[in-house]
């Protein structure tokens, strides 16, 4: 798959490109520093599959630009790169169809895990943007914040591997947390835990 990195900071582009070029599923990495340069690239390369997109790049107009790009290039996935770590902002872009919202503060392992998750066809939701509809209920069950994050992803249908990639954890750590979630609900499997979490309003139904 071809990827076009759209960011006005050359160091950010170079760092992402270096990581992506080591990913087997990536055939070529292109770079753009402005919205106009990105559009020129997409017009010249019709086989681009993913665009990590900087919100503050010259020419960007917040959500309107994302919606324009999605309409103009419906076969391409657009993932937001941002220094803004506000849950409401991240959710607004994800609800608009972004393939992920990746904070620039994330370390290289999390960045690569997020991009690999998106390349595998999933959506990357940063931990700070995960919804916890009834935190008091979760606290009453003695769920930790991390268990709440994992429970939310379980409800979304994510596998252990996908959860590990999304949160930058090992699969064994995810399994340990899931065991804790099952114990908190007093159930034996994920399906029953998900049912109870939705019924109690701890997480929202997908």
C-alpha positions as CSV (number, residue, x, y, z in Angstrom):
1,X,0.0,0.0,0.0
2,X,1.2,3.5,-0.7
3,X,1.0,6.1,2.1
4,X,1.1,9.8,1.8
5,X,2.2,11.7,4.9
6,X,0.7,15.2,5.1
7,X,2.5,17.4,7.6
8,X,4.2,20.7,7.4
9,X,7.0,19.7,9.7
10,X,9.7,17.9,7.7
11,X,11.1,16.1,10.8
12,X,7.6,14.6,11.5
13,X,7.3,13.4,7.9
14,X,10.8,12.0,7.9
15,X,10.3,10.2,11.2
16,X,7.0,8.6,10.2
17,X,8.4,7.7,6.8
18,X,11.4,5.9,8.4
19,X,9.0,3.9,10.5
20,X,6.6,3.1,7.7
21,X,9.2,2.0,5.3
22,X,10.1,-0.8,7.7
23,X,6.5,-2.0,7.5
24,X,6.0,-4.9,5.1
25,X,2.5,-3.8,4.0
26,X,3.8,-0.4,2.9
27,X,5.1,-0.3,-0.7
28,X,6.0,3.4,-0.9
29,X,5.8,6.5,1.3
30,X,5.0,9.9,-0.2
31,X,5.3,13.3,1.6
32,X,3.3,16.6,1.4
33,X,3.9,19.7,3.4
34,X,0.6,21.6,2.4
35,X,-2.9,20.7,1.5
36,X,-2.3,21.7,-2.1
37,X,0.8,19.4,-2.3
38,X,-1.3,16.6,-0.8
39,X,-4.0,17.0,-3.4
40,X,-1.4,17.0,-6.2
41,X,0.0,13.8,-4.8
42,X,-3.4,12.1,-4.6
43,X,-4.2,13.2,-8.2
44,X,-0.9,11.7,-9.4
45,X,-1.0,8.5,-7.3
46,X,-4.4,6.9,-7.5
47,X,-3.3,3.9,-5.4
48,X,-2.6,5.7,-2.2
49,X,-4.5,3.9,0.6
50,X,-3.8,5.9,3.7
51,X,-3.0,9.5,4.6
52,X,-1.8,10.5,8.1
53,X,-3.0,14.1,8.0
54,X,-1.8,17.0,10.2
55,X,-4.7,19.2,11.4
56,X,-2.6,22.4,11.4
57,X,-1.0,22.0,8.0
58,X,-1.3,25.0,5.7
59,X,-4.5,24.9,3.8
60,X,-6.4,22.8,6.4
61,X,-9.8,24.0,7.6
62,X,-10.5,21.7,10.4
63,X,-13.3,19.2,9.9
64,X,-14.4,20.7,6.6
65,X,-11.1,19.7,5.0
66,X,-11.4,16.1,6.2
67,X,-14.9,15.9,4.8
68,X,-13.8,17.4,1.5
69,X,-11.0,14.9,1.2
70,X,-13.2,12.0,2.1
71,X,-15.7,13.0,-0.6
72,X,-13.0,13.6,-3.2
73,X,-11.1,10.4,-2.5
74,X,-13.5,7.8,-1.0
75,X,-11.1,4.9,-1.4
76,X,-8.5,6.5,0.9
77,X,-8.4,6.3,4.7
78,X,-7.4,9.5,6.5
79,X,-5.9,9.4,10.0
80,X,-5.6,12.6,11.9
81,X,-2.2,13.6,13.4
82,X,-2.5,16.2,16.1
83,X,-0.9,17.9,19.0
84,X,-4.3,18.5,20.5
85,X,-5.3,15.9,23.1
86,X,-8.9,16.8,23.8
87,X,-11.4,14.0,23.9
88,X,-14.2,16.0,22.3
89,X,-12.0,17.0,19.4
90,X,-10.8,13.5,18.8
91,X,-14.3,12.1,18.9
92,X,-15.6,14.7,16.5
93,X,-13.0,13.6,13.8
94,X,-13.5,9.9,14.5
95,X,-17.3,10.3,14.2
96,X,-16.7,12.1,10.9
97,X,-15.0,9.0,9.6
98,X,-11.3,9.5,10.3
99,X,-9.4,6.2,10.4
100,X,-7.7,7.2,13.6
101,X,-6.7,10.1,15.8
102,X,-3.0,9.9,16.6
103,X,-1.5,12.3,19.2
104,X,1.9,13.7,18.2
105,X,3.0,13.2,21.8
106,X,2.8,9.4,21.4
107,X,6.2,7.6,21.4
108,X,7.4,5.7,18.4
109,X,6.1,2.3,19.5
110,X,2.6,3.7,20.0
111,X,2.7,5.6,16.7
112,X,3.8,2.5,14.8
113,X,1.2,0.4,16.6
114,X,-1.5,2.9,15.7
115,X,-0.5,3.0,12.1
116,X,-0.3,-0.8,11.9
117,X,-3.8,-1.0,13.4
118,X,-5.2,1.3,10.8
119,X,-3.3,-0.5,8.0
120,X,-5.0,-3.7,9.2
121,X,-8.4,-2.1,8.6
122,X,-9.2,-1.0,12.2
123,X,-9.8,2.4,13.6
124,X,-7.2,3.8,16.2
125,X,-8.9,5.5,19.1
126,X,-6.4,7.1,21.6
127,X,-7.0,6.2,25.2
128,X,-7.9,9.7,26.2
129,X,-10.8,9.7,23.7
130,X,-12.3,6.4,24.8
131,X,-15.9,6.9,26.1
132,X,-16.8,5.9,29.7
133,X,-20.5,6.7,29.9
134,X,-21.0,5.9,33.6
135,X,-17.6,6.2,35.4
136,X,-19.2,5.8,38.8
137,X,-20.5,2.4,38.0
138,X,-17.1,1.3,36.8
139,X,-15.5,2.6,39.9
140,X,-18.1,0.7,42.0
141,X,-16.9,-2.5,40.3
142,X,-13.3,-1.6,41.1
143,X,-12.4,-1.3,37.4
144,X,-9.1,0.5,36.8
145,X,-8.8,3.2,34.2
146,X,-6.9,0.8,31.9
147,X,-9.5,-1.9,32.4
148,X,-12.1,0.7,31.4
149,X,-10.2,1.4,28.2
150,X,-9.9,-2.2,27.3
151,X,-13.6,-2.9,28.1
152,X,-14.6,-0.1,25.7
153,X,-12.5,-1.7,22.9
154,X,-14.0,-5.1,23.7
155,X,-17.4,-3.7,23.2
156,X,-16.3,-2.3,19.9
157,X,-15.4,-5.9,18.8
158,X,-11.6,-5.5,19.0
159,X,-9.5,-8.6,19.4
160,X,-6.8,-8.9,22.0
161,X,-4.2,-8.2,19.4
162,X,-6.0,-5.1,18.2
163,X,-6.5,-3.9,21.7
164,X,-2.8,-4.4,22.4
165,X,-1.9,-2.4,19.3
166,X,-4.3,0.4,20.1
167,X,-3.1,0.9,23.6
168,X,0.6,0.1,23.2
169,X,0.5,-3.0,25.4
170,X,1.6,-6.6,25.0
171,X,-1.1,-9.2,24.4
172,X,-0.3,-10.9,27.6
173,X,-0.9,-7.7,29.5
174,X,-4.2,-7.3,27.7
175,X,-5.2,-10.8,28.7
176,X,-4.4,-10.1,32.3
177,X,-6.5,-7.0,32.3
178,X,-9.4,-8.8,30.6
179,X,-9.2,-11.5,33.3
180,X,-9.6,-8.7,35.8
181,X,-12.6,-7.3,33.9
182,X,-14.3,-10.7,33.9
183,X,-13.6,-11.1,37.6
184,X,-15.1,-7.7,38.3
185,X,-18.3,-8.6,36.6
186,X,-18.4,-12.1,38.0
187,X,-18.6,-13.7,34.5
188,X,-16.6,-16.3,32.6
189,X,-16.4,-14.9,29.1
190,X,-16.1,-11.7,27.1
191,X,-19.6,-11.8,25.7
192,X,-21.2,-11.8,29.2
193,X,-18.8,-9.0,30.4
194,X,-19.8,-6.9,27.4
195,X,-23.5,-7.5,28.0
196,X,-23.2,-6.5,31.6
197,X,-21.1,-3.4,30.8
198,X,-23.7,-2.1,28.4
199,X,-26.6,-3.0,30.7
200,X,-25.0,-1.1,33.6
201,X,-24.2,1.9,31.4
202,X,-20.4,1.6,32.0
203,X,-19.8,1.8,28.2
204,X,-21.9,2.6,25.3
205,X,-23.3,0.1,22.8
206,X,-21.5,0.3,19.4
